[in-house]
Amino acid sequence: MLGTPEAAPSRTAGERRRLDAVHRYGLLDDAPDGALDRVAALAARLFGAPMATVSVVGADRIRLKAAYGPTGARELGREPGLAASAIERDGPYVVPDTLRDPRTAAHPLVQGAPGVRFYAAAPITTPGGDRLGTVDVWDTRPREADADRLAALGELAALVAEELEGRLAAARTLAAERRMRTGAERLARTLQRTLLPPALPAVPGLSTAAAYHTASPDEVGGDFYDLFPLADGRWAFFLGDVCGKGADAAALTSLTRYTLRAAAIHDPDPGAALATLDAVLKAEYQDGDPRYCTAVFGVLESAPDGSFEVVLAAGGHPPALVLRADGTSRPVPTPGGQLIGLLPAPHFARNTVRLDPGDALLLYTDGLTEARTDDGGMLGEDGLADRLADLAPHGAEALLAAVDKLLGDLGDGVSDDTALLALSVPARPAGVPPTAPVHPALADPPRPTAPSAQENR
Amino acid sequence: MTERTLTVTSRTHPSGATVLTVDGELDHHTAPQLRAAVEAAPYPPAGTVLDLTRLGYCDSTGITVLVTGYHRAQAAGTPLVLAGLSADLLRVFRIVGLDQIFSFRPTVDEAVAALSS
């Protein structure tokens, strides 16, 4: 009711709700507001009056969010009579002569500067029915207000309400999107951490090292690796890359990693493990949205002479790189190994390689070989081999340190995540005779790491 | 602009084959455009050519879409040929085994000729 706020020490439920709305719309700050300034100017022009404001009524104060003309202070007390009374009613609020009206005669703006004699206001009403404040017109002379102008003033107030509603919706959408994005990124990062073993297990007679390089802090890729013992004393490892990025990729990585580990328990043959993964991925993603991965799966068996035989199978993955103790290197070709989880009848290529003391095997994902070098071409398999050639004999740790430096040197040329797994057989101590048997898989001679680059421009 | 862009246009070759021309870079931001074109293509009996002459880049999501095209063509019982892949992309496609499901030809004309052979 008119004139009651001052007399009411405790706020009514309706007023508490109204104040909640004022805070929700964020209206009590004193930031300049160009849109509302124009509304105030338009209101003054509409009435041919020297002053107009867009005012918001807070708990104890009234804030002039926008003011046109010499209105004075931007914050006033909540004395009844002007805006404080105007928000008590639904329609326009008009005082043709403030000095002759008991509602307003004692108001400070009437008694003092700027000497308001005419006051007309329309409430700014939210869709929920809360009246936040007013668009109001002040004049220093008494006058009448015709119905057309009052209706137009109501339209201006409605326009302000719509503007505020739009801003609130935009702010909410933005906040919701930010929350979702942050949540999804955190989830994906957490998932990714769980997808990589916290530390590689110690394999007797072998040095191992692994690393994961993230190309972009906010896009989580789907590279993965693992190394674990088999029941018969051999060891198995895998490394790969799932298609896509983000939380979807992390979920696919999780499925891939646990499927490969489970498959290895039943049948540690590398080709069989990849075939099982292929079947699982196809069953999981059969409804028209193909998902696949590329991977290398290997089984390690140590020989009495300290060497290791490695049986590899690969699907759609760049070849692993063997670095020999003598400084030569060659890829372990697994040609024809197809993408896993995508093709009707995929073929997974196998190969066998022996690691003698001083030799190392490097597995990587294509973030490394597809990185751009200074000349704009891709690093490629040959480029990688060239840059690692002078490290022999290659310890796994030293090898990954060298790759780490290489990725650092390539800098922005690295546009995708890179997972790395290095296995090396420690060089034989001096005085121990080398062992002879050359494995059949090595019948083709290792090529020297000449700076040739047939496919790289 | 660092945003990758992609356009896909569809036309009918005088032979009756559908030619989808892909221009730009194919990654997980642009792949939905090609996916829409691949889903909408008619896969006529005369076959379909994906013209990739102006494809500058293709990531794993892009490969997924190309394979979707392969599945659609298989389901329609009609041939599909990829034309004009760059040497870099051809090398990557061969590594991942796509050469065992796709035919590659250097140009659209050679691809159309391969469709009817």
Interface residues (C-beta under 8 A of the other chain):
Chain A: D241 V242 C243 G244 K245 G288 P290 R291 Y292 T294 G315 G316 H317 P318 G336 G337 Q338 L339 L342 L343 P344 P346 H347 D366 E370 M378 D416 E455 R457
Chain B: H28 D59 S60 T61 I63 T64 V67 T68 H71 Q74 A87 D88 R91 V92 I95 V96 G97 L98 Q100 I101
